[in-house]
Amino acid sequence: MSMHIVLVNPEIPQNTGNIARTCAATGAVLHLIEPLGFSLADRYLKRAGLDYWQLMEYHVYSSPEDFQRQHSDIRAHFATTKAPRAYHEAQYRDGDFLFFGCETRGLPENLLAGAYDRCIRIPMREEARSLNLSNSVAIVLYEALRQNGFSGLKKEGSLTGRQETENPWLDYV
């Protein structure tokens, strides 16, 4: 199984491309609910996603009702600035669906009204309206993955060609 990212009416192709790249890197499945504010052939969308598109799974739905027909029995969390609790206070399970709204309006009120207890927010200053959509997805997705032990992801790296010489960057540390 894997986590699922649901974008409801995304408007900016670069954000969706960045989110696609994050999904490719984490194994999350991307769900796009139309209308979209761009074409899936958009060059900015493709550029932001780089060559990761073949590494990920994504689905497009013609409407929220279309999505609901295909995914009637899911466990969902809804990211919104109107939420009663922070994203890190939720308990995520493998296979959860994480919903995010469009860049200018967020998630529709009628969707949130029936699921207020499953709404989450990213803490921020009161004067700020919201964070960038792709940043918000990454923040919440990585918390969900952390809670599930980063299952299936490479957790450590290694330096290649490591030499026992002086490191000039250490002078700045």
PyMOL commands that set and color helices and strands:
alter all, ss='L'
color gray80, all
select helices_A, chain A and resi 13-26+43-49+53-55+64-70+87-89+109-113+116-118+133-147+168-172
alter helices_A, ss='H'
color red, helices_A
select strands_A, chain A and resi 4-8+29-33+58-61+76-79+97-100+119-120
alter strands_A, ss='S'
color yellow, strands_A
deselect
rebuild
show_as cartoon
